[in-house]
Structures are given as structure tokens and as C-alpha cells.
Amino acid sequence: MKPAAVDSRILALAAQVTESSDQDAPVLLLKLKEILNSTSLGSKESQKIKQDLYYYNLVQYCMLVLKQDYSRLPGGWATAAQLSEILSQCCVGLEVKEDPEEFYNKLLPSAVDNLLFLGRHLQARFIRAIKDEEKSEFLRCFRTVTDAICWLFGGHIQLTECVLQSKHFLQLLITDDVETETAMMSVLQNILRVNSSVLLHVDEKILHSVLDELVYKLSSTTNPVTGNATTKLLLSVAESHPQLVELLSTRYKGLRTLLSKQWSGKGFDRNLNQLLDLLYSEFCRKGEMQRLHQAACLIQAVWRGFQTRKRLKTLPKVVTALQRSFRAKREQELQHLKRLKEDETLRQQLQLQRQRAMRLFHERQLTLLEIVQPGQVDRHIQEMEGKAALIIQRHWRGYRARRKVHQQRQSLKQYKAAVIIQRAAHKFLGKCQRKRKALSPWKEPTELTSAQKLALQQKVDDYIRLHPASQMSEEMSKELHRQAQEKLAQYLLRSSLDRRAEQRREALLAQLSTDMELLMSAPSLMEATEKDLDVFMSRSVPVACKARQSHNTMLKCTRWPWWKKLGDEFMDDDMIPDDVLNTEFGTLFIGGSKSS
């Protein structure tokens, strides 16, 4: 929306600039200085005029014409210097309300770049000029442009980074001309005064390039003006941030010696001494840090040496353990490979035996078919199939029972442990009972009365009178005493054996009572489970051996060849000849009697 009450001079100037050519436009834009000077700086009228100039694109046009060649335009390069001053005056204090990003992010950086570009033109023409009047004129214009740049980034601090990052700034600084390089160092001095931390935010390459140029000027010239400006600028750089002091001391190690030897007594000793003090303090701090670093390195070296020597002492043990583990692992791998090889060999042997057995079986079948009469072949085949089915079922039941037993081994262990505990408890209780009987309290006999004593004495006298003692010699007395001692010893031995037999009988009775209770509380066959099987398994080693060997004998009988069973068509499969059992179990109790 067009602002109200626009100055008529601005409208007329905008119309003239629009209709004029590119050569006449710079001269027309010089009228902006009169318009800007008509109001006091910082007033509302001045702010209003700047906004109108920006709205009618006069500020933008003033920025664009700075790139022209003013050597053939009216007024020459002085016009360009005045336009740079007008541009900086218009931009400082201008508040843009509509689209401020266009102004701050595009117009202002472009204005700085154009001003630096104009400064390069003026610097080049100043260096090439021969007459003193021309040199002084170009130098005045150059300083006007640098002042305009300082005024511009003084009003907009964010432009300090744009100035340093511009490709024209470093080219302006790299020159051997004393007047222009002094002006550029003054611009850098003003940048540090406006924004002291700007050097930390620019690219490291740009910072190194600027510092390299300043140190080069100190080392390549003897002009006190250049030395004074460069020293003052380096002092400002060092005072802006301690990190820059460290950079100067690290990157330029001979700077302190150069300053003290070449520039002492040149008339700026105050700034020089301050810079030397900063560099020396940094040098001392670095020396202290280096000393501490060396001490830390020494401590670390001693500690690493101690740790290394400690590890070297334990190295033989570690190597021995490592070798032992390696050999054990290698032995395990060899054993594993050997076991795999043995398994493979066994598998091949079993497969070969199976093939041979199958071949022999087929041969016997063919021979049987040749021997047996044709009418009995079908009957014989049916019988063989039935027996084969029974054998398969027996093997399957045996495998299933063994698997169940294996699964119930833990419960079997618990049951056996309970039986052992019960047996020990019964034994302990019996022992305690016997001790109680042996250690029964002594009962003193009751005292006899006088009448009882007389009666007992009368009985003793009567017994002696009826049974008079025979006369016995000393040898007969000793022999009788010996016989009495022998009988007493036999009685004591017999009583000990009887006591042990009594204990065994009590244990057997306890076991019988336990088994009887288990039988009484046993479930029916329809309700029996797999866990109930373990309860009725015998704990007697002879009985278990007898059952196992009987089972193996029955399996051997079922595996007899067919020709051994030709006469047993009418014999039950579960009946085994007694002679076979006698040959297998000649030393075991069978049916309550021991076979010879």
C-alpha cells in the first residue's frame, strides 16, 4: 500500500531517474543528499524520508549504479564516493516493515559488496595515478568509501561478517601502498570495535588469511606508520578473545621476537609492550601447560612401564594356561572327529550287517518255500507274520517302558531316598529304645522284716538239709568254673546274634507293613497311571537281576531262527524251557530254590 504524504521531491526524483539514461542517473541521485540533509538525523521526518526512498526503489538504484565505470561520467569518481556516502546514510536507521528479509538478507549484503568493489576500483586508480592531485583525489574518494562502509556496518552489526567474508576485502588489504592499507586496517579496527567476537564466527581460512597478511606487513616493511597500524590492529585482535592470543602464539612462533627486535623504539612502544605482554603471558601459560603435559606424560610412561613389567611377570603363566587350553581344545576337536569317524564306521558296519541279514533272510525264505509243502506255506507265512508282529510289539512296549522309566528317574530317586530315610529312622528309633532299656533306673530292694528274714533262713536250712553239697576237689572246681565261663560266653554270643536277627525281623516287618499299605492303597488297573509303576518296582538287587536276565532270555528265545521253532507250533510264546532258564540262571534263586 502506498504511504501517505510523500515528499514531492522524492516523487519528482523517482520520475527523473526512471526516464533518464544510465549515464545521467548517478548525477540525479546526488540530489538525495540534499533531501536527507533537510531533516535532522534520527528524527521521525528523516525516518519517513528513508522509508519513502526505499519504497520508490531509489536506495536499490543507488546501490546498483556503484558498479558503473565513473571515469567517463560527469563528476567522475567523486560522484561514486558521494553515492556511497548517500547509500550508507539511507540504510542506517531505516526500518522496513514490509518484507524485512529482502532488506536485511539481500539488499544490505549486496550494498556492502558493491561498496568494497568500488573501493577496489579507487585503490587501483590511486596506485596507477602519477600526478599528486589525482592521487590526493583518489585517496579522498577511497577514504570516503571506507567511511561509508564503517558507517553502514556500525548501524547493522550483522554486516561485519559480510565485510570479512567478502572476496574484495582481503584483496583490498593485500597491498603495499601505505595510505590505502592504513585505511583498510582502520576499517578492520572499527569492525573489532563494533563486534569484538566477529573473528571467531568467520571461516577459519579467512581468519588465517587476514592474520597472515598482518604478520607479513610487520616482517616485510620498516615503515613506522604501517607498523603502528598493524601493531594496534593485532593488539585489538588479541584483546578481543583469549583464543585469538593462543592462535597468534601457536601459528606465529617468531612474532614476539620480531616485534621486540624490529619495532622497539619506533614511537608506539605502549601498544607494542601491551601486545608483547599478552603474547608473553600466553607463552608462559603454554610453557606451564607444556610442563604439566610433560609431567603427565612421564607419569603415564612410568605407570605403563609398571603395568608392562607386571604383565611380563605373569606372562609365562598366561602362556602356559593358553597353551593348555589350546591343547585341550585341540584334543576335544580330535576326539570329536574320532568319535564322528567311529560313528560313521559303525553306521556303515551296521548297514552292511543289515544288508547281509536281509540277504540271508531272503535266502532262508526261499529255502523254506522249497522244503515246506505247498498246502502249509500260507499257514506258515501267517504264523511268521503274527510272531513278527508280536516281536515288534514287545520291542515297542519295552522301548516305551524304558523311556517312561528314564523320565520318571527323578521320582524313583525321591522314593528310594524316602525308603533310605525311613530305614535309618527305624534303625535310630530301635537303637534309642535299646539304650532306654539298658539304662533303666536302678530300684533298690525293699528291706525285709525280722519275720521274713527268719522264714527265708528256715527255707535255706531246709534246702541245705535236703540237698547236701557233694565234696569236690580243687581241680573239679576249676573245671566246673571253666565250663560255666564257656557257657556264659556262648550265651552272650547267642544273645548278640539273636538281637541282630530281631532287628532284621523288625526292619522286614516294617518293610512288609509299608508294602502292604501300598498294596491296599493301590488304584485299580483302569485308574493306574505311569507314576504308579515306580511304586511296585522291587528294590532287591537279586530280584532285579533275575528279572533283567529273564527278560533277556525271553528276548533271545524270540530271536531264534525259524528252524529252531519248527517243533514249537503248539507251544505258548511266553513259555520258556526250564533248561534254558537253568543255563542262564544257575546261580540265582528261582522259585524259592537255588539251582546247582
Disulfide bonds with the S-S distance in Angstrom:
none
